[in-house]
Amino acid sequence: MDLLSDVWETPKIAKKSVRVGAAITDALIIFIVGCVIGYFWGTPLEDGSIGFHLEGWPAIVWFATIFVLMPLQEGFTGKTIGKRVAKIKVVKEDYSDCTTANAIVRHLLDAVDMAFFAGLIVAAYNAKNQRIGDLAAKTIVIND
C-alpha cells in the first residue's frame, strides 16, 4: 500500500462536452471584445455589408486581448474565463501546474485543432481527451 495513494486522489480528466462549453464561452468573449473594438475603431467594410476590419493599433489591441485571455491566463492560473465557469483547468501530464510555455504551445496549434474539427476527432480517440495542442504541449485538462 502506498501512503500517497491514501492521501492524494488522481484528478479526473475533464469531459469533452465540458471542454467544448468552455471553449465556446472563451470564443464568445473574444468575439464580443472584437466587436466592441471594431465598432469604435474599426473601418466599415467598403461593399456596404455589415462588418468591419481592424488594422493598426485596434488590431494589435484585439490580438493582445486574445493573447492575454488565452495562453497567459492558462500559464499563470491554468484557467481561462471559460474554464473557470466550467470548473476545469489545464495541467501538465504529471498533474503539475501548466506553465506559460505549455499554454503558448497549446494555443499555437488552435488553428490546426479547429480545422475540420481535428482536435475533437483526436480527443475522441484519446484516453485523456487530449486535442492536438495538448499532445504537443504535454498537457491535460482536468476537473478543478
N, C-alpha and C positions, 0 to 999 in steps of 0.2 A: 504494500500500500504506500502510495506517495503522499507525503504530508501536504504538498502544494495542491494536489487534486482535491483535497478536502476543503481547502480554503478558497481557491480560485476556480471559478467555473468558466469554461470557454464561452465567449460571447457567441451569439447566434448570427449567422450570415443573414443580411437583410434580404427580404423577398424582392424579386424583380419588379413586381407591381408597385411596391413602396418606393423603390428607386426611380421608377418612371414618374410617379407622382411628384417626387422631389425635383426631378429634372424639369418637369412642366412648370412647377412653381418658380424655379430659377429662371427659366426661359421667359415666363410672363413678366417677371421683374425687369429683366434685361430689355424686353420689348417695350415696356412702359417707359423706362428711362430713355431709350432711343427715341420714342415718340415725343416725349417732353423736350428733349434736346432738339429734335427735328422741327417741332412746332415753333420753337422760339428762335433757333439759329440755323435751321436747315434751309436749303434752297428748294423752292417748289419745282416739281417736275415740269419740263418745258412743253410736254404734249397735252397739258391740261388735266391729266388724270390725278387722282388723289394720291398723295405721297410727297416725298422729298428725298433729297440726297444730302449727305453730310460730307463736307470737305474742310480741310484746315483744322483749326482748334476744336470745333464741335465734334469732328470725327475722332480726334485724339481723346477728348473727354469721354466719349462713348466707349472707345476701346479700353481706356484706363478703367472705366467703371466695370466693364466685363472682367478685366484682369483682377480688380480688387474683389469683385463679388465671387469669383470662382476660385482660381488657384491660391490666391493669398489667404482667403478665409479658410480654405481647406488646409493650407500649410500651417497656419497658426492654431486653428481650433479643430480641424478635422471635419468641419461642417460648413456648408453654405446656408443661406437662409432657408432654402427648400429642405435641406437635410435636417435643420433644426425643427422645422414644422413636422417633418416625417419621423423625427426621433431616431435618426440613423447617423452614422459617421464613418469617415474614411480612416483606415489604419493600415499599417504595413502588414504583410502576410504573417509576421510573427506577433501581431497584435500590439506592437509598439506604436507610438504616435506617428502620424503621417508628417512628413517634412514638406517644406515649400518646394523643394526639388521634386519630390514624388508627385505633388499636386500639379506642378507645371508639366511634367511628363504625361500625366493622366490627361490633361486638357489639350496638350499639343495634338493628341490623337482624336479629339472630339469630332472633327470633320469626317475622319475615317469611320468612327463608330456610328455616325448618323447616316452615312452613305448606304442606301438600300437596307437600313436597319441592321447593318453588320454587327454593331455592338450588342443588340438584343439577340441576334442569332447566335453569336459566340457565347453570350451569357447563358442562353438556353441549354447549351451543351456543355456547360462548365459547372462542376460540382460546387464551386464557390461563387457562382453568379458573377464572375468577372467579365467585364467587357474588354475590348482590345486595349484601351488606355490603362485599365487596371493590370492587365497581364504585363504590359511594358513597364509600368511603374512598380510592379510587385506589391500592389495594394488590394485590399478587400473592403467591402462596405458591410458594417455590422449594425445590429440594433444597439441603440445607445442606452 
